[in-house]
Amino acid sequence: MKYQKILLAYDGSQEGKRALLECADLASFLNAQTCLLAVASMPPSLFLTEGFVPEELLEEEKKRTQSILDEGIRTLRDRGFNASGQLAVGEPVEEICRLAKSMGADLIVVGHNQKTSFAARWWKGSVGASLLDYAPCSILIALSKT
């Protein structure tokens, strides 16, 4: 399989930064087109308590997520890449899969922290684990053991 289009799901975490650097190395080696995706999402508890998301909170989350996306793009451009970026709003796995399908991605790259407790992964949900069931293409999970 030749990877020509890579989608990096980027959240600005240490795991995400490691995935960003691994993705950059891989994209360079393969001469692949790279797109960063940052997803603004609301905590599930907000939906349970309020039943809707106040517009101010959504706009605040979008601004925060856009700054994370801008940081990732800047990092790649500093390394000589011409990566594109996209901001989405919603549930991360759904948005990652939606964009991967629409851009015809050959590979999705995400970061994962192995030291995170099982309870934390279960409560928050593991994007990497969920992607295994729904991704329209191959997945590279960059591990962070710190």
N, C-alpha and C positions, 0 to 999 in steps of 0.2 A: 504494500500500500504506500503510495506517495502522498505525503501530507503537504498540500498546497495552500490550504486555508485553515488557520488555527484561531480558535476562539479562546481567549483567556478570561475566565470569570475572576474579577479582581475586587477584593474587598479592603485592601490596605493593611490587613493584618500581617504579622510576621510570616505566616504561612503563605499568604497572598504575595508578599514581596519575594519570597523564595521561588514561588511558582512563576512570578514575573521574570526573574532572572533566568530560570531554567527554560522558560518559554522563549526568551530572547535568544539564548544559545541555540536552541533547537530550530527556531525560525531562521536564524542566520545560516546554520548548517544546511537547511533544506531550501533556503531562499523562498520561504513561505510568506504569504500575506497574513498579517496578524491583526486581530481586532480585540480590543479590551472591552469588557462589559462590566459595568458596575450596576448593581440592583438596589434601588431604594425600597426598603420594605418596612412595614410597621410591625411592632411586636404583637403576637397573637393575643396577648392579654388585653391590649387596647381594644381589639375587636369584641372581646368577650364582655368587657365592662361598659364600653361606650356604644357598641353596635355600629359605629361609623368612625371614620378617621377625620378629626378636625383639620380643615384646610391648612391652618397655620403649622400644625405638626408635620403634615405631608410636605409642605414647602420647605420647612427646616430640614427634614430628612433628605429631600432632593438636593438641597444646597450642599449638605454634608457629603452626600454620595458623589456629587459632581466634583467636589474638591479632591476626593480620593481618586476618582477617575483621571482628573487632570494631573495629579501626582504620578500616577502610573504611566500615562502617556509621556510626561516630561522625562521620566526615568528611561523609557525606551528611546526617546529622541536623543537624549544625552549619550546613549550608546550607539547612535547612528541609524536607528530604525525610523521608518515612516509609518508608524502604527496608527490605526484609527481607533476611535472610542465611541461607545454608545452607553447612554444612561437609560435604564428601564425602571419601571415601578411595578412591584408585584412580588410574587413568591419566587425566590431565587431559582429553584430547579425548573419551574415552568418557563421563566424568562430566558434562562440559559438554553434550554432545549428549543424554545421558539426561535431565538436568534440563530442558533446553530443550524436549524433547518432552513431558515430563510436565506442565510448567506452561503449555504452549501458547505459548511465546515467539515473538514476531514478529521479534526482532532479538537477536543475540548481539554483545556488545562485548568486545574484547580489546585489549591493548596489544602493541606490537612495537617493538623497537629495530633500526633500519636499519643501525646501525653494527656490530652483531654480525657477526663473521666468518662466512663460509659454513661453515667447519669446525665452529665452535661450534654453529651452527643444526643442522647435520647430526648432530652427535654428541648434542646434547641433544634434538633434535627441535624443530620450530617448531609451537607450538600453533596459531597463526594459519593457517599453511599446511596443516596437517592438517585443521583445521576446514573448509577449503574443500571437501574431499572428502566429509565426513560430516555437516555441519550440517543440521538439519531446517528452517532458516529463513535469513534474510539475516544477514550478518556486517558489522560495522563494525570496522575495525582502526585504532586510534589510534596514529599513528606518533610515535616519539621519536627525534630525530636527535642527541641528546647522547651 
